[in-house]
Amino acid sequence: MAPIASTEPPTYQYAQHRATLLELARAAILSAFDDRAGQDAAVENYAKPLLEARACFVTLRLDGQLRGCIGSLEADRSLLEDIRANAHAAAFCDPRFRALSVDEFERLQIEISILNAPIALSFSNQFELSAQLRPGIDGVILAADGRRSTFLPSVWAALPDVGDFLRQLKIKAGLPGDYWSERVRAWRYTTQSIN
């Protein structure tokens, strides 16, 4: 399913809820080790914007190294539910890593990237697509031939060249790095990072 196009990113700033959101992610992970950890406050105790449908990614790092990253591209559940589900999945279901251990949990750094609605890009070749991307600012979703992948804006730090960024994004989608077709679709989005 393609993301819904939008030209107006939300202006609500989630940074004011930093402690709540990070604790929610930690509790979701800790609940796998301790049943009491997953007990949350009643829904009515959370600020209304946290109950609205939003998509997010949860990135886990251990000693500065990636330890898991799972997220959603479509806002089909509340931000609270999305954080809970993605934090747990990043810790225990990311196929690139073994399940997180309780010892690792104590040293874990958590980053939550809350996605603004993706904007569909119009282009007829890779050069035109590249010209619309803003390194360091845009997350990018690329889709073609039933495959889809995304890189968060933070990936630009490791792949600052637009050509390399797109090549690795295609490879992540299971396509050849030099793949091109008129069926390629792309969206860009920005995020609010909570860490």
C-alpha positions as CSV (number, residue, x, y, z in Angstrom):
1,M,0.0,0.0,0.0
2,A,1.4,3.4,-1.0
3,P,1.7,6.1,1.7
4,I,-0.8,8.9,1.6
5,A,0.7,12.0,0.0
6,S,0.7,15.2,1.9
7,T,2.2,18.6,1.4
8,E,1.7,19.8,5.0
9,P,3.8,18.2,7.8
10,P,2.2,18.4,11.2
11,T,3.5,21.2,13.4
12,Y,2.9,19.5,16.7
13,Q,6.2,19.1,18.6
14,Y,6.6,15.8,20.4
15,A,9.8,16.7,22.1
16,Q,7.8,18.0,25.1
17,H,6.8,14.3,25.7
18,R,10.3,13.0,25.4
19,A,10.5,11.3,28.8
20,T,7.1,9.7,28.4
21,L,7.8,8.3,24.9
22,L,11.2,6.9,25.8
23,E,9.9,5.3,28.9
24,L,7.1,3.8,26.9
25,A,9.6,2.2,24.5
26,R,11.8,1.0,27.4
27,A,8.8,-0.6,29.2
28,A,7.7,-2.3,26.0
29,I,11.2,-4.0,25.7
30,L,11.5,-4.7,29.4
31,S,8.1,-6.4,29.5
32,A,9.7,-9.3,27.6
33,F,11.9,-9.9,30.7
34,D,9.5,-8.7,33.5
35,D,5.7,-9.0,33.2
36,R,5.2,-6.0,35.5
37,A,7.1,-3.6,33.3
38,G,4.4,-3.5,30.6
39,Q,1.8,-2.0,32.9
40,D,1.0,1.4,31.5
41,A,-1.0,4.4,32.8
42,A,-4.6,4.5,31.7
43,V,-5.0,5.9,28.2
44,E,-6.8,9.0,29.4
45,N,-3.7,10.0,31.3
46,Y,-1.7,10.5,28.1
47,A,-1.7,13.7,26.1
48,K,-4.2,13.7,23.2
49,P,-1.6,14.0,20.4
50,L,0.0,10.7,21.7
51,L,-3.3,8.9,21.1
52,E,-3.6,10.1,17.5
53,A,-2.6,7.8,14.6
54,R,1.1,8.3,13.7
55,A,3.8,6.2,12.2
56,C,7.3,5.9,13.8
57,F,10.5,3.9,13.8
58,V,12.3,2.8,16.9
59,T,16.1,2.5,16.6
60,L,18.2,0.7,19.2
61,R,21.9,1.2,19.6
62,L,24.3,-0.6,21.9
63,D,27.7,1.1,22.6
64,G,26.9,3.4,19.6
65,Q,26.3,0.5,17.2
66,L,23.0,-0.3,15.6
67,R,21.2,-3.1,17.5
68,G,17.8,-3.0,15.9
69,C,15.5,-0.8,13.9
70,I,11.8,-1.5,13.1
71,G,9.1,0.9,12.1
72,S,5.9,1.7,10.3
73,L,5.3,3.8,7.2
74,E,1.5,4.0,7.5
75,A,-0.2,5.7,10.5
76,D,-2.7,3.0,11.2
77,R,-2.6,3.0,15.1
78,S,-2.0,5.5,17.8
79,L,1.6,6.8,18.3
80,L,1.6,5.0,21.7
81,E,0.7,1.7,20.2
82,D,3.2,2.2,17.3
83,I,6.0,2.9,19.7
84,R,5.2,-0.1,21.9
85,A,5.0,-2.5,18.9
86,N,8.1,-1.1,17.1
87,A,10.3,-1.0,20.3
88,H,9.5,-4.6,21.1
89,A,10.0,-5.7,17.4
90,A,13.3,-3.8,17.2
91,A,14.6,-5.6,20.3
92,F,13.4,-9.1,19.5
93,C,12.3,-9.4,15.8
94,D,14.8,-7.5,13.6
95,P,16.1,-10.3,11.4
96,R,19.6,-8.8,11.2
97,F,20.2,-9.4,14.9
98,R,19.6,-12.0,17.6
99,A,17.0,-11.2,20.3
100,L,18.2,-8.6,22.8
101,S,19.4,-10.0,26.2
102,V,18.5,-8.6,29.6
103,D,22.2,-7.6,30.1
104,E,22.2,-5.6,26.8
105,F,19.0,-3.9,27.9
106,E,20.8,-2.0,30.6
107,R,23.2,-0.4,28.1
108,L,20.6,0.3,25.4
109,Q,20.2,3.7,23.7
110,I,16.7,4.3,22.2
111,E,15.8,6.7,19.4
112,I,12.2,7.2,18.3
113,S,11.7,8.8,14.8
114,I,8.1,10.1,14.4
115,L,7.3,10.4,10.7
116,N,5.6,13.3,9.1
117,A,3.3,12.3,6.2
118,P,5.3,11.3,3.1
119,I,5.1,13.5,0.1
120,A,4.9,11.7,-3.3
121,L,7.7,12.8,-5.7
122,S,7.2,13.3,-9.5
123,F,10.1,12.3,-11.7
124,S,10.8,10.6,-15.0
125,N,14.4,9.4,-14.3
126,Q,16.9,8.9,-11.5
127,F,18.5,12.3,-12.1
128,E,15.2,14.1,-11.5
129,L,14.5,12.0,-8.4
130,S,18.0,12.7,-7.0
131,A,17.6,16.5,-7.5
132,Q,14.5,16.5,-5.3
133,L,16.1,14.8,-2.3
134,R,17.5,16.8,0.6
135,P,20.5,15.0,2.1
136,G,20.4,15.0,5.9
137,I,16.7,16.1,5.9
138,D,14.6,13.6,4.0
139,G,13.7,10.1,4.7
140,V,13.0,8.3,1.5
141,I,10.6,5.5,0.5
142,L,11.3,3.7,-2.8
143,A,8.9,1.2,-4.3
144,A,9.1,-0.8,-7.6
145,D,7.9,-4.2,-8.8
146,G,6.1,-5.1,-5.6
147,R,9.1,-4.2,-3.4
148,R,9.6,-1.3,-1.0
149,S,12.2,0.0,1.3
150,T,13.0,3.1,3.3
151,F,15.9,4.9,4.8
152,L,15.4,7.4,7.7
153,P,17.0,10.8,7.4
154,S,19.7,9.7,9.8
155,V,21.0,7.3,7.2
156,W,22.5,10.3,5.3
157,A,25.2,10.4,7.9
158,A,26.5,7.0,6.6
159,L,25.6,7.6,3.0
160,P,25.9,11.3,2.2
161,D,26.1,10.9,-1.6
162,V,22.7,10.9,-3.2
163,G,23.7,8.2,-5.8
164,D,25.1,5.9,-3.1
165,F,22.0,6.5,-0.9
166,L,19.6,5.5,-3.7
167,R,21.8,2.6,-4.7
168,Q,21.7,1.2,-1.2
169,L,18.0,1.9,-0.9
170,K,17.3,-0.2,-4.0
171,I,19.5,-3.0,-2.7
172,K,17.6,-2.9,0.6
173,A,14.4,-3.4,-1.4
174,G,15.9,-6.5,-3.1
175,L,16.5,-4.7,-6.4
176,P,19.9,-4.4,-8.2
177,G,21.8,-1.2,-7.2
178,D,21.7,0.1,-10.7
179,Y,18.0,-0.8,-11.3
180,W,15.7,1.7,-13.0
181,S,12.2,1.5,-14.5
182,E,9.3,3.9,-15.1
183,R,7.6,1.9,-12.4
184,V,9.8,3.3,-9.7
185,R,7.9,5.4,-7.2
186,A,9.4,7.5,-4.4
187,W,8.2,9.6,-1.4
188,R,10.2,11.8,0.9
189,Y,9.3,12.5,4.5
190,T,10.8,14.3,7.5
191,T,10.9,13.0,11.1
192,Q,11.0,14.3,14.6
193,S,13.7,12.5,16.6
194,I,13.3,11.7,20.3
195,N,16.4,10.3,22.1
